[in-house]
Amino acid sequence: MTAVREAGPGERGAPPRRAPSGFTVTVATAAALLLLFFTVPNVKLVWRAARGDGAPGAFTAARVSCVSHPGHEACSWYGTFTPAGGGGARETTMYGAGRGDLAAGERVPAIDVGRASRVYAPSGSHEWIPTGLILLAGAALLYPLARRVSGRARRAGAPARSGIPAG
């Protein structure tokens, strides 16, 4: 009696993996493009904020606004940023300052990385972490498209099968 051995994945004769469906590719690609559309333009500013690289100045705290989430509280301090090199003061928020970090009327060093809506502490920020995770998610969502395209390229380059065994 002769035993028949089945080919495992990746071996010759194994059935090829199916490419993702058109619907999967469309939804994943649309989600990826949406995430990347909103994230990529901010990478330079987020990187500058992480390094504490910007125009120095001072932030004067005026009021705090907090939102409670399950497990933590997110706060924003609203106030005025005055550039150290002169120029007009502007209304903005201080990123990363919690409820107890500042007091109304307190003036602290800050940097302006180029965002109209916020300034940062000179020590930098951790805003790059969620931005990096969103970039990775956007890139990962392009995987079904890459699989589909590479599957088509492989099929286009493969010799046609006649269905007649060789020999």
Buried (B, 14 or more C-beta within 10 A) or exposed (E): EEEEEEEEEEEEEEEEEEBBEEEBBEBBBEBBEEBBEEBEEBEEBBBBBBEBEBBEBBBBBBEBEEEEEEEEEEBBBBBBBBBEEEEEBEEBBBBBBBEEBBEEEBEBEBBBBEBEEBBBBBEBBEBBEEBBEBBEBBEEBBEBBEBBEEBEEEEEEEEEEEEEEEE
